[in-house]
Amino acid sequence: MNREAGSKKPMVVFLYSSSMNKDCCCANFERALFRDRDSVKEFKSWACYKQLTESLKDEDKKLLEQYDLRKDKPALLFFDSEGGLLFFDSEGGLLHKQQLCVDPPKFIKVIRSTKKLSDMRLRLRKTHLAERKKAREHMEAGRYGKAIRVLDGMAKNRKIMSETVSVLVDQDLKEIESTAGELLIQASALKKENRLLDSYRLYEEIEKEFEKLKEYSKEASKHRKELLKKLKDLGL
């Protein structure tokens, strides 16, 4: 799905199949919601798309599975302005999912509150990018524990985070996990080279810095304790 380049409008997608022509919710969306004058006015703030599910490629249908959609009902999917650009690449900034019939005058409140959430994500993006920058600085300085705390805190507030920042945070957390694995390999190599003290110190660092990544911290702790006994036996 393509959209106008650089659009700052949030995005709403009406997903339906040709077999849903007689479905009550499909009729409700088409004949009531999309023709209601006040609703139409609200939708002018959105980039609106209508998508027949049969025309989607198999890989795109598979990606839609993350939204847990009912196959017997049409769907209105509301995305933030950045999520639209990433619709088939990630969770896509989903703001709201609607698969039941609506009363247009009441649903206007849902459209407005969803738009406010999208606007909040854009407004806070600079602040969140600044937080992410601090996490990157910690990572570059080897302060992985502090970086994880910052990124974990951001991930907990994912609902108000723009899709771009959310994707970056996930990438950073994966990078930290990958780094932890690489350091464990380095520490093991030092141990094989009989550089026991260097290996011990690296395992100690991993245990401390990746405390929140319990699997890696526990692995490092096990080897550090083994090396500690050897070092004591050697009088070091």
Backbone torsions as a table, in degrees:
resi	resn	phi	psi	omega
1	MET	NA	131.1	-179.9
2	ASN	-112.2	155.0	176.9
3	ARG	-144.5	169.6	-177.3
4	GLU	-60.0	133.1	-177.5
5	ALA	-64.2	135.3	175.0
6	GLY	76.6	10.7	-179.5
7	SER	-65.9	136.7	177.1
8	LYS	-102.1	4.2	179.2
9	LYS	-77.2	142.3	170.8
10	PRO	-69.1	172.5	-169.6
11	MET	-128.6	137.2	174.2
12	VAL	-125.1	131.4	-178.5
13	VAL	-117.9	126.7	174.7
14	PHE	-97.8	108.4	-179.5
15	LEU	-101.0	129.8	179.3
16	TYR	-154.8	167.6	176.3
17	SER	-120.7	161.7	-177.7
18	SER	-65.5	-21.9	-179.9
19	SER	-79.2	-3.6	-176.3
20	MET	-97.6	10.9	-176.1
21	ASN	-57.0	-32.4	-178.1
22	LYS	-99.3	2.1	-180.0
23	ASP	-68.7	137.2	-175.8
24	CYS	-62.6	-39.2	-179.0
25	CYS	-69.8	-36.8	178.4
26	CYS	-62.9	-44.8	177.8
27	ALA	-64.2	-38.5	179.6
28	ASN	-62.0	-44.8	178.8
29	PHE	-65.2	-49.4	-174.0
30	GLU	-68.5	-44.2	-170.8
31	ARG	-96.2	-21.3	-178.4
32	ALA	-110.4	-63.0	-174.3
33	LEU	-63.3	-49.2	-174.7
34	PHE	-75.3	-8.4	179.4
35	ARG	-111.9	-4.6	177.7
36	ASP	-71.6	126.4	-173.6
37	ARG	-59.0	-44.2	-179.0
38	ASP	-69.7	-35.9	177.7
39	SER	-67.0	-42.3	178.1
40	VAL	-57.9	-39.8	178.5
41	LYS	-61.6	-41.4	179.3
42	GLU	-68.0	-39.3	-177.8
43	PHE	-68.6	-14.0	177.9
44	LYS	-65.4	-19.5	178.1
45	SER	-84.7	0.9	-176.7
46	TRP	-119.6	152.9	168.4
47	ALA	-88.4	113.9	-170.3
48	CYS	-106.1	135.3	-178.3
49	TYR	-134.5	146.5	177.3
50	LYS	-119.0	124.8	-172.9
51	GLN	-130.4	121.4	174.7
52	LEU	-81.5	123.2	-173.1
53	THR	-64.7	-29.7	179.8
54	GLU	-62.9	-25.1	-177.4
55	SER	-86.3	-3.2	178.0
56	LEU	-78.1	148.0	175.5
57	LYS	-72.9	158.6	-178.1
58	ASP	-58.2	-40.5	-179.2
59	GLU	-66.4	-31.2	178.9
60	ASP	-73.9	-37.1	176.8
61	LYS	-62.9	-37.9	179.4
62	LYS	-65.0	-39.7	180.0
63	LEU	-67.3	-26.5	178.4
64	LEU	-70.6	-15.6	-178.0
65	GLU	-60.9	-25.9	-179.0
66	GLN	-64.8	-17.3	-178.9
67	TYR	-91.3	-1.9	175.9
68	ASP	51.9	55.6	-177.0
69	LEU	-86.1	143.1	172.4
70	ARG	-73.7	130.1	-176.4
71	LYS	-76.9	-17.3	-178.3
72	ASP	-93.7	1.5	-177.0
73	LYS	-129.0	147.3	173.5
74	PRO	-70.4	168.4	-178.6
75	ALA	-138.8	140.7	168.6
76	LEU	-108.8	117.0	-179.5
77	LEU	-112.6	122.7	-179.4
78	PHE	-104.3	125.3	-179.1
79	PHE	-121.6	153.7	174.7
80	ASP	-72.9	173.0	-173.2
81	SER	-63.4	-27.1	179.1
82	GLU	-89.9	-31.0	179.1
83	GLY	-61.1	-32.8	177.8
84	GLY	-59.8	-38.5	-179.2
85	LEU	-71.3	-23.1	-176.0
86	LEU	-111.6	19.2	-169.1
87	PHE	-52.1	-42.3	-177.5
88	PHE	-103.4	17.2	-179.3
89	ASP	-115.4	-17.3	-176.7
90	SER	-157.4	-158.1	177.9
91	GLU	-68.8	-14.5	168.0
92	GLY	71.6	26.0	173.6
93	GLY	58.8	37.4	-178.3
94	LEU	-63.7	127.4	179.7
95	LEU	-102.5	-37.6	-176.6
96	HIS	-160.3	145.0	177.3
97	LYS	-124.5	129.8	180.0
98	GLN	-127.6	121.1	178.3
99	GLN	-130.0	9.4	177.1
100	LEU	-115.1	159.3	178.9
101	CYS	-60.0	151.7	-177.1
102	VAL	-129.3	156.7	170.5
103	ASP	-98.8	107.8	-172.8
104	PRO	-45.8	-47.4	-179.6
105	PRO	-60.1	-35.1	178.9
106	LYS	-78.9	-35.3	-177.0
107	PHE	-70.5	-19.6	176.1
108	ILE	-56.3	-37.9	178.5
109	LYS	-62.5	-37.4	178.6
110	VAL	-66.6	-44.3	179.9
111	ILE	-60.9	-44.5	-178.5
112	ARG	-65.7	-44.9	-178.7
113	SER	-66.8	-35.1	177.8
114	THR	-67.4	-38.9	177.5
115	LYS	-64.8	-38.9	177.9
116	LYS	-62.3	-39.6	178.6
117	LEU	-64.3	-41.7	177.3
118	SER	-62.4	-44.2	179.0
119	ASP	-62.2	-38.1	179.3
120	MET	-63.6	-40.8	179.2
121	ARG	-60.3	-43.0	178.9
122	LEU	-66.9	-41.8	-177.2
123	ARG	-65.1	-35.9	-177.2
124	LEU	-89.8	-2.3	-174.2
125	ARG	-58.1	-43.9	-179.3
126	LYS	-61.5	-41.7	178.8
127	THR	-62.9	-43.9	-179.6
128	HIS	-68.6	-36.0	176.6
129	LEU	-65.2	-34.8	177.7
130	ALA	-67.1	-39.3	176.6
131	GLU	-63.0	-43.9	-179.8
132	ARG	-63.7	-35.5	177.9
133	LYS	-62.1	-40.4	177.1
134	LYS	-61.4	-41.6	179.2
135	ALA	-62.5	-41.0	178.7
136	ARG	-63.4	-39.0	179.0
137	GLU	-63.2	-41.3	176.4
138	HIS	-61.9	-42.4	-179.5
139	MET	-62.1	-45.8	-178.1
140	GLU	-65.5	-27.4	179.1
141	ALA	-90.1	0.9	179.6
142	GLY	81.2	11.7	178.5
143	ARG	-92.4	69.0	-172.8
144	TYR	-69.0	-32.5	178.3
145	GLY	-60.5	-45.4	179.3
146	LYS	-67.3	-38.9	178.8
147	ALA	-62.0	-42.9	-180.0
148	ILE	-63.2	-40.6	-179.8
149	ARG	-62.3	-42.7	179.3
150	VAL	-64.6	-47.8	-176.8
151	LEU	-68.2	-38.0	177.0
152	ASP	-62.9	-40.8	178.2
153	GLY	-62.1	-39.2	178.3
154	MET	-67.6	-42.1	-178.5
155	ALA	-62.1	-32.8	179.1
156	LYS	-67.4	-24.2	178.6
157	ASN	-103.2	30.6	-174.7
158	ARG	-57.9	-31.0	-176.7
159	LYS	-58.7	-33.5	-178.9
160	ILE	-101.7	10.9	-178.2
161	MET	-98.8	134.7	179.1
162	SER	-64.8	157.1	-174.8
163	GLU	-62.0	-38.1	179.5
164	THR	-58.7	-47.9	-179.2
165	VAL	-67.1	-40.0	-180.0
166	SER	-59.1	-42.9	179.0
167	VAL	-64.5	-41.6	-180.0
168	LEU	-64.3	-41.2	179.0
169	VAL	-61.9	-44.4	178.6
170	ASP	-62.4	-40.1	178.6
171	GLN	-63.3	-41.3	180.0
172	ASP	-64.4	-42.9	-179.9
173	LEU	-64.4	-37.9	176.8
174	LYS	-67.2	-37.5	178.8
175	GLU	-64.6	-41.2	178.6
176	ILE	-63.4	-42.5	179.0
177	GLU	-62.8	-40.7	178.2
178	SER	-64.4	-39.8	178.6
179	THR	-63.1	-40.9	178.6
180	ALA	-59.5	-42.4	178.7
181	GLY	-64.3	-41.6	179.6
182	GLU	-64.9	-39.4	179.7
183	LEU	-67.2	-35.1	176.2
184	LEU	-63.2	-39.1	177.8
185	ILE	-64.7	-42.1	178.7
186	GLN	-62.3	-43.5	-179.6
187	ALA	-63.9	-38.6	177.7
188	SER	-65.3	-39.9	179.1
189	ALA	-64.0	-40.0	178.3
190	LEU	-63.8	-37.5	179.1
191	LYS	-64.4	-42.5	179.5
192	LYS	-65.3	-31.1	178.5
193	GLU	-79.9	2.5	-179.3
194	ASN	67.5	21.6	174.3
195	ARG	-91.7	69.7	-170.0
196	LEU	-63.2	-41.1	-177.9
197	LEU	-66.7	-43.5	177.8
198	ASP	-63.2	-40.9	179.0
199	SER	-63.9	-44.1	179.2
200	TYR	-58.4	-46.4	-178.2
201	ARG	-63.8	-38.0	179.9
202	LEU	-70.1	-41.6	176.3
203	TYR	-61.6	-38.2	179.1
204	GLU	-63.4	-41.9	179.2
205	GLU	-64.9	-43.0	179.6
206	ILE	-62.1	-45.2	-179.8
207	GLU	-57.2	-40.7	-177.1
208	LYS	-77.6	-50.9	-173.2
209	GLU	-71.2	-28.0	-176.9
210	PHE	-111.5	33.3	-178.0
211	GLU	-55.2	-37.1	-178.9
212	LYS	-74.0	-22.0	173.4
213	LEU	-91.3	80.3	-167.3
214	LYS	-54.4	-38.6	-177.8
215	GLU	-60.1	-44.2	-178.2
216	TYR	-74.9	-40.5	179.9
217	SER	-64.4	-40.7	179.7
218	LYS	-65.6	-40.5	178.8
219	GLU	-63.0	-44.7	179.9
220	ALA	-64.8	-39.7	-179.4
221	SER	-61.9	-41.5	-179.8
222	LYS	-60.1	-48.0	-178.6
223	HIS	-70.5	-35.4	179.8
224	ARG	-62.8	-42.2	-179.7
225	LYS	-65.6	-37.8	177.8
226	GLU	-64.0	-42.5	-179.7
227	LEU	-69.9	-34.2	178.9
228	LEU	-59.4	-41.8	178.6
229	LYS	-64.6	-42.4	179.1
230	LYS	-63.9	-41.6	-178.6
231	LEU	-65.7	-38.4	177.8
232	LYS	-65.6	-39.7	178.4
233	ASP	-63.6	-30.4	178.8
234	LEU	-85.8	-3.1	178.7
235	GLY	78.6	21.8	-179.8
236	LEU	-101.6	NA	NA
